[in-house]
Amino acid sequence: MHRIDTPSNTASCPTPLTPGTPGYFKAPDPGQHNGTEVSNDWLNTVQEEIAAVVEGLGGTLNKALRNQMWLALLNRVQGIYSAAADTQVVTTPHDRAAIAAIDSRVKYAASLVLGGYRNVVGSIGSVILGGTDNATDAMHSVIAGGVNNILSLLAARSLVLGGKNVKVATPDTIGFGAGATAPTGDATNQALGVRIDAATGGIHIKGKTYFGGNPNGSDGVAFDGDGATGSVDPVAGAVQFVGSVKVGGNPATGAGYTADLGGPRGELTAQRVTLGSGENTSSRTIAGGTPAAAGSPGDEVIIIEYNTMIAEASHVDWEIVNAGGANSFPVKGWIDI
């Protein structure tokens, strides 16, 4: 590209003439007219429009080059294309894009790869945001970062958040985690540390869940999903804890009844309290069953056990409180040994 350099040019751009009526070029008609006259205003405008692109994007006009405007634009738009096979094919609708991505592919419409390296979107309406070697064949799905994560064809409307070597193969799933080896096959989830079922709201967490403490460290109160320090019985619905459990009251203030399960055989059930050793000064509160109807015998049996030898000359207080129904009354007593 170069500006006009014939001997009859002028060193500065002339002031444009008063604009006429806009229109189009017409061919000459022998005997009638010579066609549309081309003015210096129009030629200067076309020249400067092209030169402005080249120079505005940092280029220098070079008479030996005839593609300078394209080269200047290419550096800005080469990261946006329909798919690798569609590059420079202007007849292909740009209904998909890979932006600032290296060796990435976008195979279907309404899909996007934004950044990253060797990422592939193989389904409609899906997105990969950064990362390396990520791939999705699931419709309307997203992979956000990470390395070598996969959404299989079965995982429609799913999301993978970072991690490494994770595969999601179920629909409506939000998952993240990390695996040591590359995922294989299409039918099963792999290397998920956390899985959220977006359809039901169910959450499956592998390993420990911490409450309180500092999220940037490893302190806090841990519930171990692997069962080392606490477990859930999926059949009976029971939850086993290490430490104490507080029931009722106000969680904001800490009020409530505490069942301290730290003793050798500390236990709390619906109708039985077992006190561990060395706890003769502790109290336990349990919930009874359905109160008996008026005038009917009670149907609740509460057993209080003490699993250690009680020394002579000991004093043990006990109390049973029924908090419901018209027949409510407390029962108190003590034993001197």
Beta strands, then each sheet from edge to edge (+ up, - down):
strand 1: 97-99
strand 2: 105-106
strand 3: 112-114
strand 4: 120-121
strand 5: 127-129
strand 6: 135-136
strand 7: 142-144
strand 8: 150-151
strand 9: 159-161
strand 10: 167-168
strand 11: 173-176
strand 12: 194-197
strand 13: 203-205
strand 14: 208-211
strand 15: 221-224
strand 16: 231-232
strand 17: 239-240
strand 18: 244-247
strand 19: 257-260
strand 20: 267-268
strand 21: 272-275
strand 22: 303-306
strand 23: 315-321
strand 24: 330-336
sheet 1: 1+ 3+ 5+ 7+ 9+ 11+ 12- 13+
sheet 2: 2+ 4+ 6+ 8+ 10+
sheet 3: 14+ 15-
sheet 4: 16+ 17-
sheet 5: 18+ 19-
sheet 6: 20+ 21- 22-
sheet 7: 23+ 24-
end
